Structures are given as structure tokens and as C-alpha cells.
Amino acid sequence: MAWRLAKSIKTLLDQVNAENPHRRKDSDGGIGNAEHAARNSDHNPYIVVKGQGVVRAFDFTHAPETGSAAAPAAPHS
């Protein structure tokens, strides 16, 4: 199934990239891997809009050495 990021996630991603254009992105990701697909996860495109799955989560690379500290922005609970 085709998928896209939720518009709010895309907006946040654009803001993060504008704030830190040289940040590392090697662990960035929206769509879930097989581990995510095996359970309930906002990384799975459960919501379908106009035939396209919508992913409602995004993982940002935590790389404080480049000024991109993702962990304090969204701690895991």
C-alpha cells in the first residue's frame, strides 16, 4: 500500500530540518519495519485517506554532536 506521513509530522520534520540543516538523518524513519508491523504502532499506516495509508509517527536521529538532540524533545515512556 502506498503511504505518506501525516501532514503534522511532515510539518514537524520540515521545522526540524530548517532548524538544523546539517543534522544526521541515518536513523530517521516514518514507516514501521517488520517489528512495528507485528504490533499496534503509529508507524503503521492504519488510517487510509483517499487510498493512501497515513503514518502518524516519526523517529528522529538523536545526534547531539550535530546539535540534534531528539531524545529530550520526545522521551519514550
HELIX and SHEET records of a PDB file:
HELIX    1   1 LYS A    7  GLU A   19  1                                  13    
HELIX    2   2 ALA A   34  ALA A   37  1                                   4    
HELIX    3   3 PRO A   64  THR A   66  5                                   3    
HELIX    4   4 ALA A   70  ALA A   73  1                                   4    
SHEET    1   A 3 TRP A   3  LEU A   5  0                                        
SHEET    2   A 3 GLN A  52  VAL A  55  1                                        
SHEET    3   A 3 ILE A  47  VAL A  49 -1                                        
END                                                                             
